[in-house]
């Protein structure tokens, strides 16, 4: 945990917030909906949240898309059921609004794998390189970034850069390797990764495909190369969801965080969705950081309006430039404002 997060955690502890018990007989859905109306609040839920949180949310989607939707609303209060860097992005795009995160400790292994102060020294070794960073990084890392990208627009972002311009790609080495293969560009990769997408088991997926020969295997580009090589389709979380809706196959093996299966099942109730197994004894691959958020914490954060995400003005001003540049490139590539 960073020093700023530790300070915020101590503040919450002093206020007694961490010790509040919720009446187990409380109708949390009703109370959360009441608070939304009373406080002119909206709830954003990432696809990887628990299904009950997704069902009470106003918007469900990928991190950038959610932040963009929140910025376009007249809400005074943004509650981001996701992880810390996502709530930071929402604050960057809506600096005048109050942004809450149900659990301040809901971090991200990928974002944490690239500490800004260390990356800054790394970048100094390559002074002539343009820095492209995956949106799944901290607000401070975005201040060290020339252009952000999402898994949807990453290829367009890389291809927009002149071929004689060297590139650093951070923080995800697996997405970076995928982009090198897709674009043919030689990039310097930061050695970071997402713990969820790194532990899919090749052997167990092969066995699963043998048991389900008609199933399509679909994967997120944050997965390792040996997993992506097996995939029938590679795409962002939203891209995977759309693929399962539009493809005629009736069975899908899904290599990303298992929370997305809830929306896939809702959109295509007659199809079968199987989570790709990790390299352990679990049946599916859950992100422990995403699952720190609960309905009880969601209610408490709305009731007491904490923990709040705050960012220094300079971080917002400098960091949002990399997002704006990405959106300009996406527009030119015909991708709109997709996250």
Buried (B, 14 or more C-beta within 10 A) or exposed (E): EBEEBEEBBEEBEEEEBEEEEBEEEEEBEEBBEBBBEEBEBBBBBBBBBBEBBBBBBBBBBBBBBBBBBBBEBEBEBBBBBBBBBBBBBBBBBBBEBBBBBBBBEBBBBBBBBBBBEEBEEBBEEEEEBBBBBBBBBBBBBBBBBBBBBBBBBBBBBBBBBEEEEEBBBBBBBBBBBBBBEBBEBEBBBBEBBBBBBBBBBEEBBEEBBEEBEEBBBBBBBBBBEEBBEBBBBBBBBBBBBEBBEEBEBEBBBBBBBBBBBBBBBEEBEEBBBBBBBBEEEEEBBBBEBBBBBBBBBBBBBBBBBBBBBEBEEEBBEBBBBBBEBBBEBBEEBEBEBBB
